[in-house]
Amino acid sequence: MNSLFVTGSDTDVGKTYVTAGLAVALRKLSVDVGVMKPFAAGIPQKKGFKSEDAEILAKAAQVSDSESLINPQFFKMTASPYTASKYLKIKVKVDSVLSCFRKLSKLHSMLLVEGMGGIMTPILKNYFVSDLIKEMKLPTVIVTRSKIGTVNHTIMTCKMCEKYKIPIKGIIINNFDSDGYKIKILKRDLEDLTGVPILGTIPYIENLSDESLYKNIKKTIDMKYLFE
């Protein structure tokens, strides 16, 4: 099975929950899956991992890998790595991230790598999430949402993948917006405008237990297609 980079059409589109759901589903299929959140930012948790997102992924995959491998760099402010590094006056550790990626790749049969923000979130001045995906040589799945404006964001994300020659496995719609597009219409338009298949639509998930995540992913996503 190929490893996969989970990116988003924007920030706060539900990448973490989709990635966690995929990790649970793969684990249920007896796949040795590892997880990674190369860069994370925000207010650090008082217990456990500094990054809540990274901890959610680790618990979903049930891995014992160290926090430093799963989340090599955490920024104590909500911003892109580029902005956070400037404000906090610290160096962005791209080489360290790539080293951790290689180590995790050897420890597991496959990896799910969750990005930060959208595909053009800046990591360095001339180095974006798209460059990181390119260096990792991974195909991507794009998580988008259903609210108005998502067509524009999703098309731009697909266009940047095309520019960087990043293979797209498909798009997953995270349907947590009560006032968004009707899913049938959104699915039709996104497939027509991007030429990228919609892999499924995830409903709003309040219960993030293994059973709930697995049930929703299994019901909506064709796992065989996603990882063939």
ZALOKOL-528747 format. One record per residue (C-alpha): residue in three letters; x, y, z. Coordinates in Angstrom, 3 decimals, m for minus. Example, Ala and Ser with C-alpha at 12.3 -4.5 7.8 and 13.67 -1.06 7.14 Angstrom:
REM residues 2
{r = ala	c1 = 12.300	c2 = m4.500	c3 = 7.800}
{r = ser	c1 = 13.670	c2 = m1.060	c3 = 7.140}
***
This chain:
REM residues 228
{r = met	c1 = 0.000	c2 = 0.000	c3 = 0.000}
{r = asn	c1 = 1.192	c2 = 3.505	c3 = m0.840}
{r = ser	c1 = 1.622	c2 = 6.165	c3 = 1.803}
{r = leu	c1 = m0.560	c2 = 9.235	c3 = 1.495}
{r = phe	c1 = m0.433	c2 = 12.958	c3 = 2.199}
{r = val	c1 = m3.720	c2 = 14.444	c3 = 3.402}
{r = thr	c1 = m4.005	c2 = 18.107	c3 = 2.448}
{r = gly	c1 = m6.888	c2 = 20.546	c3 = 2.532}
{r = ser	c1 = m8.545	c2 = 23.144	c3 = 0.360}
{r = asp	c1 = m8.139	c2 = 25.500	c3 = 3.327}
{r = thr	c1 = m7.482	c2 = 25.452	c3 = 7.055}
{r = asp	c1 = m10.100	c2 = 23.999	c3 = 9.424}
{r = val	c1 = m11.657	c2 = 21.701	c3 = 6.824}
{r = gly	c1 = m11.338	c2 = 18.594	c3 = 8.991}
{r = lys	c1 = m8.061	c2 = 17.083	c3 = 7.767}
{r = thr	c1 = m7.242	c2 = 15.678	c3 = 11.199}
{r = tyr	c1 = m10.533	c2 = 13.836	c3 = 11.609}
{r = val	c1 = m10.411	c2 = 12.431	c3 = 8.078}
{r = thr	c1 = m6.802	c2 = 11.304	c3 = 8.581}
{r = ala	c1 = m7.685	c2 = 9.763	c3 = 11.944}
{r = gly	c1 = m10.642	c2 = 7.961	c3 = 10.374}
{r = leu	c1 = m8.449	c2 = 6.565	c3 = 7.625}
{r = ala	c1 = m5.900	c2 = 5.428	c3 = 10.221}
{r = val	c1 = m8.559	c2 = 3.576	c3 = 12.205}
{r = ala	c1 = m9.978	c2 = 1.972	c3 = 9.050}
{r = leu	c1 = m6.539	c2 = 0.809	c3 = 7.916}
{r = arg	c1 = m5.757	c2 = m0.564	c3 = 11.354}
{r = lys	c1 = m9.029	c2 = m2.507	c3 = 11.280}
{r = leu	c1 = m7.823	c2 = m3.974	c3 = 7.989}
{r = ser	c1 = m4.652	c2 = m5.153	c3 = 9.787}
{r = val	c1 = m2.449	c2 = m2.602	c3 = 8.029}
{r = asp	c1 = 0.597	c2 = m1.404	c3 = 9.968}
{r = val	c1 = m0.125	c2 = 2.298	c3 = 9.538}
{r = gly	c1 = 1.954	c2 = 5.136	c3 = 10.926}
{r = val	c1 = 0.937	c2 = 8.772	c3 = 11.188}
{r = met	c1 = 2.724	c2 = 12.086	c3 = 10.952}
{r = lys	c1 = 1.914	c2 = 15.762	c3 = 11.468}
{r = pro	c1 = 5.146	c2 = 17.406	c3 = 10.250}
{r = phe	c1 = 4.279	c2 = 20.887	c3 = 11.487}
{r = ala	c1 = 1.647	c2 = 21.886	c3 = 14.035}
{r = ala	c1 = 0.787	c2 = 25.164	c3 = 15.725}
{r = gly	c1 = m1.403	c2 = 26.614	c3 = 18.439}
{r = ile	c1 = m1.683	c2 = 26.613	c3 = 22.217}
{r = pro	c1 = 0.155	c2 = 23.530	c3 = 23.540}
{r = gln	c1 = m1.823	c2 = 20.983	c3 = 25.530}
{r = lys	c1 = m1.027	c2 = 20.717	c3 = 29.217}
{r = lys	c1 = m0.894	c2 = 16.916	c3 = 29.055}
{r = gly	c1 = 0.223	c2 = 14.507	c3 = 26.344}
{r = phe	c1 = 1.446	c2 = 15.780	c3 = 22.981}
{r = lys	c1 = 1.823	c2 = 19.536	c3 = 22.570}
{r = ser	c1 = m0.327	c2 = 19.242	c3 = 19.429}
{r = glu	c1 = m3.863	c2 = 17.951	c3 = 19.917}
{r = asp	c1 = m4.016	c2 = 17.033	c3 = 16.226}
{r = ala	c1 = m0.874	c2 = 14.905	c3 = 16.447}
{r = glu	c1 = m2.198	c2 = 13.152	c3 = 19.548}
{r = ile	c1 = m5.534	c2 = 12.404	c3 = 17.839}
{r = leu	c1 = m3.636	c2 = 10.800	c3 = 14.954}
{r = ala	c1 = m1.363	c2 = 8.756	c3 = 17.232}
{r = lys	c1 = m4.337	c2 = 7.419	c3 = 19.201}
{r = ala	c1 = m6.247	c2 = 6.586	c3 = 16.025}
{r = ala	c1 = m3.330	c2 = 4.588	c3 = 14.625}
{r = gln	c1 = m2.458	c2 = 3.190	c3 = 18.070}
{r = val	c1 = 1.243	c2 = 3.739	c3 = 17.499}
{r = ser	c1 = 3.954	c2 = 4.018	c3 = 20.116}
{r = asp	c1 = 6.205	c2 = 6.273	c3 = 18.046}
{r = ser	c1 = 7.620	c2 = 9.266	c3 = 19.902}
{r = glu	c1 = 6.040	c2 = 12.699	c3 = 19.707}
{r = ser	c1 = 9.268	c2 = 14.021	c3 = 18.175}
{r = leu	c1 = 8.859	c2 = 11.633	c3 = 15.234}
{r = ile	c1 = 5.137	c2 = 12.150	c3 = 14.719}
{r = asn	c1 = 5.286	c2 = 15.933	c3 = 15.130}
{r = pro	c1 = 8.887	c2 = 17.103	c3 = 14.637}
{r = gln	c1 = 8.081	c2 = 20.805	c3 = 15.020}
{r = phe	c1 = 5.414	c2 = 22.624	c3 = 17.008}
{r = phe	c1 = 4.895	c2 = 26.379	c3 = 17.023}
{r = lys	c1 = 3.332	c2 = 28.023	c3 = 20.079}
{r = met	c1 = 1.074	c2 = 30.301	c3 = 18.051}
{r = thr	c1 = m1.649	c2 = 29.771	c3 = 15.495}
{r = ala	c1 = 0.073	c2 = 30.656	c3 = 12.230}
{r = ser	c1 = 1.899	c2 = 29.153	c3 = 9.277}
{r = pro	c1 = 5.421	c2 = 27.844	c3 = 9.923}
{r = tyr	c1 = 6.799	c2 = 30.827	c3 = 7.981}
{r = thr	c1 = 4.912	c2 = 33.435	c3 = 10.029}
{r = ala	c1 = 5.434	c2 = 31.624	c3 = 13.339}
{r = ser	c1 = 9.171	c2 = 31.258	c3 = 12.769}
{r = lys	c1 = 9.496	c2 = 34.978	c3 = 12.052}
{r = tyr	c1 = 7.458	c2 = 36.002	c3 = 15.078}
{r = leu	c1 = 9.008	c2 = 33.492	c3 = 17.498}
{r = lys	c1 = 12.489	c2 = 33.928	c3 = 16.013}
{r = ile	c1 = 13.099	c2 = 30.215	c3 = 15.561}
{r = lys	c1 = 14.297	c2 = 28.170	c3 = 12.605}
{r = val	c1 = 11.942	c2 = 26.002	c3 = 10.568}
{r = lys	c1 = 13.371	c2 = 22.469	c3 = 10.590}
{r = val	c1 = 12.535	c2 = 21.092	c3 = 7.154}
{r = asp	c1 = 15.528	c2 = 18.711	c3 = 7.130}
{r = ser	c1 = 14.484	c2 = 17.310	c3 = 10.507}
{r = val	c1 = 10.927	c2 = 16.789	c3 = 9.253}
{r = leu	c1 = 12.141	c2 = 14.887	c3 = 6.209}
{r = ser	c1 = 14.484	c2 = 12.785	c3 = 8.376}
{r = cys	c1 = 11.578	c2 = 11.848	c3 = 10.671}
{r = phe	c1 = 9.479	c2 = 11.006	c3 = 7.625}
{r = arg	c1 = 12.135	c2 = 8.586	c3 = 6.373}
{r = lys	c1 = 12.435	c2 = 6.963	c3 = 9.813}
{r = leu	c1 = 8.675	c2 = 6.503	c3 = 10.153}
{r = ser	c1 = 8.521	c2 = 5.096	c3 = 6.624}
{r = lys	c1 = 10.871	c2 = 2.321	c3 = 7.719}
{r = leu	c1 = 8.912	c2 = 1.620	c3 = 10.907}
{r = his	c1 = 5.514	c2 = 1.135	c3 = 9.245}
{r = ser	c1 = 4.055	c2 = m0.477	c3 = 6.136}
{r = met	c1 = 2.519	c2 = 2.859	c3 = 5.165}
{r = leu	c1 = 2.173	c2 = 6.401	c3 = 6.466}
{r = leu	c1 = m0.622	c2 = 8.949	c3 = 6.601}
{r = val	c1 = 0.899	c2 = 12.429	c3 = 6.654}
{r = glu	c1 = m1.395	c2 = 15.314	c3 = 7.542}
{r = gly	c1 = m0.503	c2 = 18.735	c3 = 6.238}
{r = met	c1 = m0.935	c2 = 22.138	c3 = 7.831}
{r = gly	c1 = m3.530	c2 = 24.542	c3 = 6.473}
{r = gly	c1 = m3.866	c2 = 24.470	c3 = 2.685}
{r = ile	c1 = m1.461	c2 = 23.317	c3 = 0.026}
{r = met	c1 = 0.155	c2 = 26.743	c3 = m0.351}
{r = thr	c1 = 0.657	c2 = 27.370	c3 = 3.356}
{r = pro	c1 = 4.175	c2 = 28.844	c3 = 3.537}
{r = ile	c1 = 6.829	c2 = 26.891	c3 = 5.412}
{r = leu	c1 = 9.755	c2 = 29.012	c3 = 4.251}
{r = lys	c1 = 9.793	c2 = 32.090	c3 = 2.018}
{r = asn	c1 = 9.954	c2 = 30.001	c3 = m1.151}
{r = tyr	c1 = 8.911	c2 = 26.625	c3 = 0.243}
{r = phe	c1 = 5.284	c2 = 25.646	c3 = 0.721}
{r = val	c1 = 3.294	c2 = 22.582	c3 = 1.797}
{r = ser	c1 = 3.249	c2 = 21.641	c3 = m1.891}
{r = asp	c1 = 7.069	c2 = 21.521	c3 = m1.867}
{r = leu	c1 = 7.007	c2 = 19.255	c3 = 1.188}
{r = ile	c1 = 4.609	c2 = 16.843	c3 = m0.532}
{r = lys	c1 = 6.835	c2 = 16.885	c3 = m3.599}
{r = glu	c1 = 9.945	c2 = 16.054	c3 = m1.545}
{r = met	c1 = 8.141	c2 = 13.229	c3 = 0.218}
{r = lys	c1 = 7.098	c2 = 11.875	c3 = m3.208}
{r = leu	c1 = 3.587	c2 = 11.100	c3 = m2.011}
{r = pro	c1 = 0.200	c2 = 11.179	c3 = m3.716}
{r = thr	c1 = m2.381	c2 = 13.317	c3 = m1.962}
{r = val	c1 = m6.025	c2 = 13.292	c3 = m1.060}
{r = ile	c1 = m7.720	c2 = 16.672	c3 = m0.757}
{r = val	c1 = m10.163	c2 = 17.316	c3 = 2.065}
{r = thr	c1 = m12.672	c2 = 20.043	c3 = 1.305}
{r = arg	c1 = m15.917	c2 = 21.244	c3 = 2.818}
{r = ser	c1 = m19.384	c2 = 22.130	c3 = 1.562}
{r = lys	c1 = m19.720	c2 = 25.829	c3 = 2.353}
{r = ile	c1 = m19.963	c2 = 28.492	c3 = m0.350}
{r = gly	c1 = m16.470	c2 = 29.272	c3 = m1.698}
{r = thr	c1 = m15.251	c2 = 25.700	c3 = m1.531}
{r = val	c1 = m15.437	c2 = 25.263	c3 = m5.319}
{r = asn	c1 = m12.931	c2 = 28.080	c3 = m5.796}
{r = his	c1 = m10.594	c2 = 26.775	c3 = m3.079}
{r = thr	c1 = m10.764	c2 = 23.187	c3 = m4.303}
{r = ile	c1 = m10.077	c2 = 24.110	c3 = m7.925}
{r = met	c1 = m7.062	c2 = 26.189	c3 = m6.881}
{r = thr	c1 = m5.750	c2 = 23.311	c3 = m4.772}
{r = cys	c1 = m6.074	c2 = 20.908	c3 = m7.700}
{r = lys	c1 = m4.356	c2 = 23.394	c3 = m10.013}
{r = met	c1 = m1.391	c2 = 23.722	c3 = m7.648}
{r = cys	c1 = m1.103	c2 = 19.929	c3 = m7.431}
{r = glu	c1 = m1.048	c2 = 19.887	c3 = m11.212}
{r = lys	c1 = 1.659	c2 = 22.562	c3 = m11.296}
{r = tyr	c1 = 3.820	c2 = 20.647	c3 = m8.805}
{r = lys	c1 = 3.067	c2 = 17.314	c3 = m10.498}
{r = ile	c1 = 1.576	c2 = 15.894	c3 = m7.294}
{r = pro	c1 = m0.732	c2 = 12.917	c3 = m8.011}
{r = ile	c1 = m4.229	c2 = 13.366	c3 = m6.554}
{r = lys	c1 = m5.991	c2 = 10.210	c3 = m5.413}
{r = gly	c1 = m9.264	c2 = 12.039	c3 = m4.980}
{r = ile	c1 = m11.304	c2 = 14.541	c3 = m2.993}
{r = ile	c1 = m13.141	c2 = 13.883	c3 = 0.272}
{r = ile	c1 = m15.956	c2 = 16.270	c3 = 1.190}
{r = asn	c1 = m16.265	c2 = 16.953	c3 = 4.899}
{r = asn	c1 = m19.938	c2 = 17.854	c3 = 5.205}
{r = phe	c1 = m20.081	c2 = 19.746	c3 = 8.500}
{r = asp	c1 = m21.531	c2 = 23.024	c3 = 7.178}
{r = ser	c1 = m25.272	c2 = 23.237	c3 = 7.730}
{r = asp	c1 = m25.610	c2 = 26.122	c3 = 5.269}
{r = gly	c1 = m23.396	c2 = 24.804	c3 = 2.486}
{r = tyr	c1 = m23.983	c2 = 23.364	c3 = m0.978}
{r = lys	c1 = m26.193	c2 = 20.371	c3 = m1.488}
{r = ile	c1 = m23.718	c2 = 17.504	c3 = m1.681}
{r = lys	c1 = m25.111	c2 = 16.030	c3 = m4.881}
{r = ile	c1 = m24.633	c2 = 19.340	c3 = m6.685}
{r = leu	c1 = m21.200	c2 = 19.973	c3 = m5.166}
{r = lys	c1 = m19.968	c2 = 16.495	c3 = m6.074}
{r = arg	c1 = m21.179	c2 = 16.895	c3 = m9.659}
{r = asp	c1 = m19.584	c2 = 20.316	c3 = m10.095}
{r = leu	c1 = m16.233	c2 = 19.478	c3 = m8.467}
{r = glu	c1 = m15.773	c2 = 16.321	c3 = m10.543}
{r = asp	c1 = m16.758	c2 = 18.183	c3 = m13.715}
{r = leu	c1 = m14.513	c2 = 21.195	c3 = m13.033}
{r = thr	c1 = m11.431	c2 = 19.381	c3 = m11.691}
{r = gly	c1 = m11.553	c2 = 15.967	c3 = m13.344}
{r = val	c1 = m10.727	c2 = 14.512	c3 = m9.903}
{r = pro	c1 = m12.997	c2 = 11.836	c3 = m8.401}
{r = ile	c1 = m14.931	c2 = 12.483	c3 = m5.211}
{r = leu	c1 = m13.999	c2 = 9.569	c3 = m2.964}
{r = gly	c1 = m16.850	c2 = 10.148	c3 = m0.551}
{r = thr	c1 = m18.610	c2 = 12.526	c3 = 1.791}
{r = ile	c1 = m17.986	c2 = 12.396	c3 = 5.525}
{r = pro	c1 = m20.936	c2 = 13.516	c3 = 7.656}
{r = tyr	c1 = m20.461	c2 = 15.632	c3 = 10.773}
{r = ile	c1 = m18.895	c2 = 13.357	c3 = 13.401}
{r = glu	c1 = m19.349	c2 = 14.315	c3 = 17.045}
{r = asn	c1 = m18.303	c2 = 10.961	c3 = 18.490}
{r = leu	c1 = m14.617	c2 = 10.426	c3 = 17.628}
{r = ser	c1 = m14.358	c2 = 6.908	c3 = 19.038}
{r = asp	c1 = m12.724	c2 = 4.155	c3 = 16.978}
{r = glu	c1 = m16.097	c2 = 2.606	c3 = 16.290}
{r = ser	c1 = m17.658	c2 = 5.859	c3 = 15.104}
{r = leu	c1 = m14.714	c2 = 6.871	c3 = 12.887}
{r = tyr	c1 = m14.477	c2 = 3.401	c3 = 11.377}
{r = lys	c1 = m18.202	c2 = 3.199	c3 = 10.714}
{r = asn	c1 = m18.298	c2 = 6.539	c3 = 8.900}
{r = ile	c1 = m15.146	c2 = 5.939	c3 = 6.841}
{r = lys	c1 = m16.145	c2 = 2.396	c3 = 5.880}
{r = lys	c1 = m19.607	c2 = 3.551	c3 = 4.862}
{r = thr	c1 = m18.481	c2 = 6.488	c3 = 2.728}
{r = ile	c1 = m14.941	c2 = 5.877	c3 = 1.421}
{r = asp	c1 = m13.764	c2 = 3.171	c3 = m0.983}
{r = met	c1 = m10.552	c2 = 2.197	c3 = 0.816}
{r = lys	c1 = m9.421	c2 = m0.208	c3 = m1.893}
{r = tyr	c1 = m9.546	c2 = 2.553	c3 = m4.509}
{r = leu	c1 = m7.831	c2 = 5.054	c3 = m2.243}
{r = phe	c1 = m4.828	c2 = 2.827	c3 = m1.514}
{r = glu	c1 = m4.533	c2 = 0.668	c3 = m4.623}
***
